Each structure stands twice: as C-alpha cells, then as structure tokens.
Amino acid sequence: MRVGLFLGIAIALVAETAVAKNRLTDPVRVARDCKDEVELYCKEVRPGSQRITGCLKAKAPQLSPACTATLKSTE
C-alpha cells in the first residue's frame, strides 16, 4: 500500500511540474505569436497578471490565425 501511495505522489508531482512549466512559457509564446496584435491593439496595456492576454482575447475577431491558436492553447 505504501508503494502505491508514494507512486501516486510522485506522479502528481511530475504532472504539477509539467503544468507549471507550460504556464511559464505561455507569456513567451503569446509575445512571439501575437507581437503584431499586441503592438496594434494592446500597446497601452501594462504587462503582467494576464492583462495583455485579456486585451487580446477582447480583440479576438481581429487576431491572426497564429495568435488565435496560441491564445486557445494557453487556456
């Protein structure tokens, strides 16, 4: 029983690390794939706390396919 418990904890920790790593790279992907849109629609928005992502989502109909795909993959 202890082996199963430890195995479950190990799997949970690995999964949590992978999710956290993806979250850390999301702003980099958004900045890269949505650079033109950020400059056009959200240049007055102060970075941080997902403000730029929120601005871009508010402008969804005007975004390029690459930017739209990146935003969807970060949800």
Wavefront OBJ file of the C-alpha trace (Angstrom):
o trace
v 0.000 0.000 0.000
v 2.815 2.433 0.772
v 4.399 1.834 -2.621
v 1.150 2.777 -4.335
v 0.840 5.918 -2.234
v 4.381 7.004 -2.986
v 3.928 6.234 -6.669
v 0.755 8.340 -6.734
v 2.510 11.250 -5.045
v 5.439 11.014 -7.469
v 3.123 11.046 -10.478
v 1.205 14.034 -9.095
v 4.433 15.990 -8.542
v 5.701 15.272 -12.056
v 2.375 16.314 -13.589
v 2.278 19.501 -11.500
v 5.803 20.416 -12.618
v 4.903 19.884 -16.276
v 1.803 22.082 -15.989
v 3.732 24.806 -14.189
v 6.435 24.742 -16.866
v 3.827 25.207 -19.609
v 2.301 28.158 -17.752
v 5.701 29.814 -17.504
v 6.223 29.596 -21.247
v 2.743 30.879 -22.181
v 3.656 34.592 -21.997
v 6.681 33.949 -24.202
v 4.543 32.167 -26.792
v 1.910 34.913 -26.714
v 4.575 37.605 -27.085
v 6.130 35.777 -30.036
v 2.967 34.723 -31.890
v 0.918 37.846 -31.167
v 3.620 40.518 -31.445
v 1.892 42.490 -34.205
v -1.502 42.299 -32.496
v -0.076 43.455 -29.152
v 1.537 46.458 -30.845
v -1.647 47.253 -32.765
v -4.380 46.644 -30.175
v -2.799 46.462 -26.714
v 0.271 48.701 -26.690
v -1.171 50.822 -23.860
v -1.776 47.774 -21.647
v 0.764 47.259 -18.872
v 2.249 43.718 -18.942
v 1.607 41.297 -16.097
v -1.292 39.495 -14.464
v -2.561 38.280 -17.838
v -3.606 41.835 -18.835
v -2.211 41.567 -22.364
v -3.787 38.151 -22.858
v -7.099 39.602 -21.691
v -6.758 42.504 -24.092
v -6.020 40.150 -26.971
v -8.990 37.937 -26.113
v -11.216 41.031 -26.193
v -9.991 41.659 -29.743
v -10.407 38.008 -30.838
v -12.142 38.702 -34.182
v -9.243 40.888 -35.356
v -6.417 38.472 -34.450
v -4.313 36.462 -36.874
v -4.813 32.686 -37.026
v -1.420 32.092 -35.357
v -2.221 34.410 -32.467
v -5.695 32.929 -32.067
v -4.253 29.406 -31.944
v -1.686 30.432 -29.335
v -4.324 32.036 -27.127
v -6.521 28.935 -27.368
v -3.601 26.677 -26.433
v -2.953 28.694 -23.264
v -6.463 28.232 -21.871
l 1 2 3 4 5 6 7 8 9 10 11 12 13 14 15 16 17 18 19 20 21 22 23 24 25 26 27 28 29 30 31 32 33 34 35 36 37 38 39 40 41 42 43 44 45 46 47 48 49 50 51 52 53 54 55 56 57 58 59 60 61 62 63 64 65 66 67 68 69 70 71 72 73 74 75
